[in-house]
Amino acid sequence: MSRISFAFRAFFSLLFSGVLPSDIAQAFGYSKAMPVKAPPPPKPQAGPSAGAIQILGILQRDARLVDFLMEDIAAYSDDQVGAAVRDVHAQSRQALERYLRLQPVIDGVEGTFTKAQGLDAASLKFVGKVPPGGTAPGGVLRHKGWKAEKVDLPETGLSNVLAPAELEIE
C-alpha cells in the first residue's frame, strides 16, 4: 500500500514542484531530492499552412501573383489583362519549377476512358453521374490532376507575411 501512496505523492510532487520528496528519494536509494529539469520548449515547426504561405510568398516575390489576384481587373480591357497574365503566368511557372516537381496524378489522354483500379482513392474525384457509394471502376478522364513529386523550399523563419510592405525613402 505504501508504494501506491509513494507513487501518488511522487507524481503530484514532480508535477507541481519538479522535486521528488526526500523521504521517497531516500526510500529508493537516492541521497537527496533531485530536481527534475523540464524539457525545453519545442522549436516552432513548420506545418502545412507554413508551406502554403511560403509558396504564396515565393509566387508574390517572383511573379507578383497575389498583387494580380487581389487587383480589381474589371476596369481593364481584355488586351491589358491578357498582357499582364502572360508575364504573371511565365514568372509563376518558373517559380513553381524552381521549388517543386509536379507530375500528373494520371498520365493519360484527357477524354479517354481510364480505369480507377490500382489508383489511390484520395487522388481521384468522380464527377457526373456518380453511383451510390461514390466510387466507380473508371470513367472518362476530364482532368489529369496534379501531385507534388518533390518539394524543395528554402529554409525560412516562420511568418505569415507573404511580402513585406515597401516604403520608399526619398
C-alpha positions as CSV (number, residue, x, y, z in Angstrom):
1,M,0.0,0.0,0.0
2,S,2.9,2.4,0.7
3,R,4.1,2.0,-2.9
4,I,0.8,3.3,-4.2
5,S,0.9,6.3,-1.8
6,F,4.6,6.9,-2.8
7,A,3.6,6.8,-6.5
8,F,0.8,9.4,-6.0
9,R,2.9,11.7,-3.8
10,A,5.9,11.4,-6.2
11,F,3.7,12.1,-9.2
12,F,2.0,15.2,-7.8
13,S,5.2,16.5,-6.2
14,L,7.0,16.2,-9.5
15,L,4.1,17.7,-11.4
16,F,3.7,20.8,-9.2
17,S,7.2,21.4,-7.8
18,G,9.5,19.4,-10.0
19,V,11.2,17.9,-7.0
20,L,10.9,14.3,-5.6
21,P,10.1,14.3,-1.9
22,S,13.2,13.5,0.2
23,D,11.6,10.6,2.1
24,I,10.7,8.9,-1.2
25,A,14.1,9.6,-2.6
26,Q,15.8,8.0,0.4
27,A,13.4,5.0,0.4
28,F,14.6,4.2,-3.2
29,G,18.3,4.8,-2.6
30,Y,18.7,8.4,-3.7
31,S,20.6,10.6,-1.2
32,K,18.6,13.7,-1.6
33,A,15.6,15.1,-3.6
34,M,16.7,15.7,-7.1
35,P,15.0,18.4,-9.2
36,V,13.7,17.2,-12.5
37,K,14.5,19.5,-15.4
38,A,11.6,20.5,-17.5
39,P,12.2,19.6,-21.1
40,P,13.0,22.7,-23.3
41,P,10.0,24.1,-25.1
42,P,9.7,22.6,-28.6
43,K,11.0,24.6,-31.5
44,P,8.3,26.0,-33.7
45,Q,7.9,23.7,-36.6
46,A,6.5,24.5,-40.0
47,G,3.2,22.9,-40.7
48,P,1.2,22.6,-43.9
49,S,0.0,26.2,-43.6
50,A,3.5,27.4,-43.3
51,G,4.4,25.8,-46.7
52,A,1.3,27.3,-48.3
53,I,2.3,30.7,-47.1
54,Q,5.8,30.2,-48.2
55,I,4.7,29.2,-51.7
56,L,2.4,32.2,-51.9
57,G,5.3,34.4,-50.7
58,I,7.5,33.0,-53.5
59,L,4.8,33.5,-56.1
60,Q,4.3,37.0,-54.9
61,R,8.1,37.8,-54.8
62,D,8.8,36.3,-58.2
63,A,5.6,36.9,-60.2
64,R,3.5,39.4,-58.1
65,L,0.7,36.8,-58.2
66,V,-1.0,38.0,-55.1
67,D,-1.0,41.6,-56.3
68,F,-2.6,40.4,-59.6
69,L,-5.2,38.3,-57.9
70,M,-6.2,41.0,-55.4
71,E,-6.4,43.7,-58.1
72,D,-9.9,44.6,-59.4
73,I,-9.4,44.0,-63.1
74,A,-13.0,44.9,-64.2
75,A,-11.9,48.3,-65.4
76,Y,-9.2,47.0,-67.7
77,S,-9.6,45.9,-71.3
78,D,-9.1,42.2,-72.2
79,D,-5.9,43.2,-74.1
80,Q,-4.5,44.8,-70.9
81,V,-5.4,41.8,-68.7
82,G,-4.0,39.4,-71.3
83,A,-0.7,41.2,-71.4
84,A,-0.5,41.2,-67.6
85,V,-1.5,37.5,-67.4
86,R,1.3,36.5,-69.8
87,D,4.0,37.9,-67.5
88,V,2.4,36.6,-64.3
89,H,1.9,33.1,-65.9
90,A,5.5,32.9,-67.1
91,Q,7.1,34.1,-63.9
92,S,4.7,31.9,-61.7
93,R,5.6,28.8,-63.8
94,Q,9.3,29.5,-63.4
95,A,8.9,29.9,-59.6
96,L,7.0,26.6,-59.4
97,E,9.5,24.7,-61.5
98,R,12.4,26.1,-59.3
99,Y,10.9,24.8,-56.0
100,L,8.5,21.9,-56.9
101,R,8.5,19.0,-59.3
102,L,4.9,18.5,-60.3
103,Q,3.6,15.4,-62.0
104,P,0.1,14.5,-63.3
105,V,-1.9,12.1,-61.0
106,I,-2.9,10.1,-64.1
107,D,-0.6,10.4,-67.0
108,G,-3.2,9.7,-69.7
109,V,-5.0,11.3,-72.5
110,E,-7.9,13.5,-71.4
111,G,-11.2,12.4,-73.0
112,T,-10.3,8.7,-72.9
113,F,-11.7,6.0,-70.6
114,T,-9.4,5.4,-67.6
115,K,-9.7,2.6,-65.0
116,A,-9.6,3.6,-61.4
117,Q,-8.3,0.2,-60.2
118,G,-4.8,0.5,-58.6
119,L,-5.0,4.2,-58.1
120,D,-5.1,5.9,-54.7
121,A,-8.8,6.7,-53.9
122,A,-7.7,10.0,-52.3
123,S,-6.2,11.1,-55.6
124,L,-9.4,10.6,-57.5
125,K,-12.5,12.7,-57.7
126,F,-15.5,11.2,-59.5
127,V,-17.8,13.7,-61.3
128,G,-21.0,13.4,-63.2
129,K,-23.5,10.5,-62.6
130,V,-21.6,9.0,-59.6
131,P,-23.2,5.8,-58.3
132,P,-24.1,5.5,-54.6
133,G,-21.0,4.9,-52.6
134,G,-19.1,7.5,-54.6
135,T,-16.9,5.1,-56.5
136,A,-16.8,3.5,-59.9
137,P,-14.5,1.2,-61.9
138,G,-13.4,4.0,-64.1
139,G,-14.6,6.9,-66.2
140,V,-13.6,9.4,-68.8
141,L,-10.5,11.3,-67.8
142,R,-11.5,15.0,-67.6
143,H,-8.5,16.3,-65.7
144,K,-5.2,14.6,-65.1
145,G,-4.8,16.1,-61.6
146,W,-1.5,17.2,-60.1
147,K,0.7,15.9,-57.4
148,A,4.0,17.2,-56.0
149,E,6.7,14.6,-56.6
150,K,9.3,16.8,-54.9
151,V,9.2,19.9,-52.8
152,D,12.4,21.8,-52.2
153,L,11.5,25.0,-50.4
154,P,14.3,27.2,-49.0
155,E,14.7,27.4,-45.2
156,T,12.7,30.3,-43.7
157,G,11.7,31.8,-40.5
158,L,8.0,31.1,-39.7
159,S,5.9,34.1,-40.6
160,N,2.6,34.8,-42.1
161,V,3.9,37.7,-44.2
162,L,3.7,36.9,-47.9
163,A,5.5,40.0,-48.9
164,P,6.7,42.9,-46.7
165,A,5.3,46.3,-47.3
166,E,7.6,48.5,-49.3
167,L,8.4,52.1,-48.1
168,E,10.4,54.3,-50.4
169,I,12.8,56.7,-48.7
170,E,13.0,60.0,-50.6
